[in-house]
């Protein structure tokens, strides 16, 4: 599989993520991983293998991934078509970007 790449056209960036996996396959894989983490993280926190804050952050990250993939299911396979990145906001003149 080739590396993700950015192309620039008309001052907008488009992210191309080559993949042989469907959105449904990716959604299922992330869902399985989230289910696994929900099962094992409480024990790992109890065993001090990770902090509660780190466990929470990881769980929320996977929930966010599921939400993105669900939106992609509803609006088409954007991986194959290219995902337009939002335009960067510009800092006011004389200011610094955040």
C-alpha positions in Angstrom: 0.0 0.0 0.0 1.4 3.4 -0.8 1.8 6.2 1.7 -0.9 8.8 2.4 -0.2 12.0 0.5 -1.4 15.5 0.3 -2.1 17.2 -3.0 -2.6 20.9 -3.4 -5.0 22.3 -6.0 -6.6 25.8 -6.0 -5.3 26.6 -2.5 -7.1 23.6 -0.9 -5.4 20.4 0.3 -6.9 17.0 -0.5 -5.8 14.0 1.5 -5.5 10.8 -0.5 -5.5 7.6 1.7 -5.0 4.6 -0.5 -6.6 1.5 1.0 -8.1 -1.8 0.0 -10.5 -1.8 3.0 -14.1 -0.7 2.8 -15.6 1.7 5.3 -17.7 -1.1 6.7 -14.5 -3.3 7.3 -12.8 -0.4 9.0 -15.8 0.4 11.1 -16.1 -3.2 12.2 -12.4 -3.4 13.1 -12.5 -0.2 15.2 -15.8 -1.4 16.8 -14.1 -4.7 17.8 -11.0 -2.9 19.2 -13.2 -0.5 21.2 -15.2 -3.5 22.7 -11.9 -5.1 23.6 -10.5 -2.0 25.2 -13.7 -1.4 27.2 -13.3 -5.0 28.5 -9.6 -4.9 29.4 -8.9 -1.3 30.4 -10.6 -1.4 33.8 -8.4 -4.3 34.8 -5.3 -2.6 33.4 -6.2 0.5 35.4 -6.6 -1.6 38.6 -3.2 -3.2 37.9 -1.7 0.3 37.4 -0.7 -0.6 33.9 -2.3 2.7 32.8 -3.8 5.7 34.3 -7.6 6.2 34.4 -7.1 9.5 32.4 -5.1 7.6 29.6 -7.7 4.8 29.5 -10.5 7.4 29.2 -8.7 9.3 26.4 -8.1 6.1 24.4 -11.7 5.0 24.7 -12.9 8.5 23.6 -10.5 8.4 20.7 -12.0 5.1 19.4 -15.5 6.5 19.9 -14.5 9.5 17.8 -13.1 7.2 15.1 -16.4 5.2 15.0 -18.3 8.5 14.6 -16.1 9.6 11.7 -16.4 6.2 10.0 -20.2 6.3 10.5 -20.3 9.7 8.8 -18.3 8.3 6.0 -20.7 5.4 5.7 -23.6 7.9 5.3 -21.8 10.3 3.0 -19.7 8.0 0.8 -16.3 6.4 0.8 -14.2 9.6 1.1 -10.9 7.6 1.3 -11.2 6.7 -2.3 -12.4 10.1 -3.5 -10.1 12.2 -1.4 -10.9 14.1 1.8 -10.7 17.8 1.7 -8.9 19.2 4.6 -10.3 22.4 6.1 -8.6 25.6 5.1 -6.2 26.9 7.7 -7.5 30.0 9.4 -5.2 33.0 9.2 -4.0 34.9 12.2 -4.8 38.7 12.2 -2.0 40.7 10.7 0.8 41.2 13.2 -0.5 38.3 15.2 0.6 34.7 15.6 -1.3 31.7 14.6 -2.7 29.6 17.5 
